[in-house]
Amino acid sequence: MKKDIDFPTVEGVKVAIVRKKNESNEFEWFAYLLNTNEIDLYNVIVSCRGYGEINGEKRATSTLRYFFEHVPALSSYLIEPISPEVFVLSSEYWVSYYIQEQIFDKKFVFPPEIIEEGNYMYIKQIDLEGILQ
């Protein structure tokens, strides 16, 4: 059972929602996994979903899962493109991975009000602007 597994504190693994301009000079949005550790991650599973209310009605997106066998130290991986229409929902990215024989697990939640121009920051590791958690 999950309650019987010791999950140490996650450090050096982050999720970013970023924007970049396409050929039409319009912004496209993406979610990235960042490994800022100096050690590799293995068997990484990212579970993604959106949830919240729109006009007083509960809404949820499909749950998508991604698997990355190996995420090298000091690297980043594209998780998924994101449609701006879902920014009215909370976006959740649940990340589980191994470092050597130890499992790590963390949930990153981006509430709808966080994805606003005033909250963007430059993320050097991927050379893009966005929200980093």
N, C-alpha and C positions, 0 to 999 in steps of 0.2 A: 504494500500500500504506500501511496505517496507520503503519508504522514510518517512513515518509518524510514524514509530516505533523508539523509542529512544534505541539505542544500546550502553550501557556503555562500557568502556574499559575493555578488557579481561585481567585478571591477574590470574596467577597460573594454567592456562590450557595450556598444551604444546603437541606437536606432535613430536615423535622421529622415525627416520628410523634407525633400528639397525640390527646388524648381530650376529648370534650365530652359533656355530659349531654343525653339526648333528652327527649321529653315524658313518658316513663315514669320519669324520674329515674335512668336507667341509662346507663352510659358507652358511647359509640360511638367507634370509632377511625378515624383518617384520616391519610393521608400528604399533606404539603404541600411545594411548592417555594417557596422564599423568595428573592427578589432584593433584596439589601440594597445593591446598587450604585446609583449615581446615573446610571446609563445603562441603556437598554433592552436586552433580550435578544431575539433573533430565531431562528426555526426551531428551537425547543427540542424535543428528543426525550428522553423519559424511558423507559427500559427497566426493568421491575420483575420481580423473581423472588424466590422463597424457596427455601432449600436447607438441608440438614442431615440429622441422624439422629433418628429417633423409635424408641425401644425397640431400638436397635442396627441399625435398618434405614434405609438411605439413602432420603431423600424429597426431592421437589422439587415446587414449584408450577408452574403454567403461566407462561410469560413473557408479560407484557403490555407493550404499548408505547403511549405517549401522545405526541401532538404538540400543541404550543402555538405558533402562528405568531408571537405577540408577547407578551412578558412585560414590562410597563412597569417602569421604575425604581422601587425602593422598594415593591414589591408582592408579593403571594403568590398562588399558584394551588393549588387542590385537585387533587392527583394522583389519589387513589383512596381509597375506604373500605377498611378492613382488618378482617378477622375476627380476633379475639383467639386463635383456635385455631392460627393460624400463628406465634404468638409463640415457639413452641418451635423454630422454624427461624430461620436468619439471613435478614434481609430486605435485598435489594440493590436500590439505585436508581442506575442508570447514566445520568448527565445529560450531554447534548451540546447545545451552542448556539453561536450566533454573536453577537459584538459587532462591529458594522461588518463588515469582511471577514475577521475572525479567528475560527477555530473553537476552542472550549474543550470540555473533556471531563473528567469526574470520576466516580468510582464511590464511592457512599456505602453503607456496610454497617452494618446494625444487628444485632449478634449477639444471640442469644436472651436472654442474661443481662442485657442493658442495659435492657430494657423492664420495669422494676420501680419501684414507688412511690418508693423512696429516690432514684432517678435523675431524677425528673421536675423540670422547671424551668418557670417562667413564661416564655412567649415573647411578648413585647410586640407584635411586628409582627402576630400573628394573634390575640392576646388569649386564648390557650389554654395549658394545661399539656401538657408532653410531653418528648420527647427530641429534641435538636437536634444535627445534625452539619453 
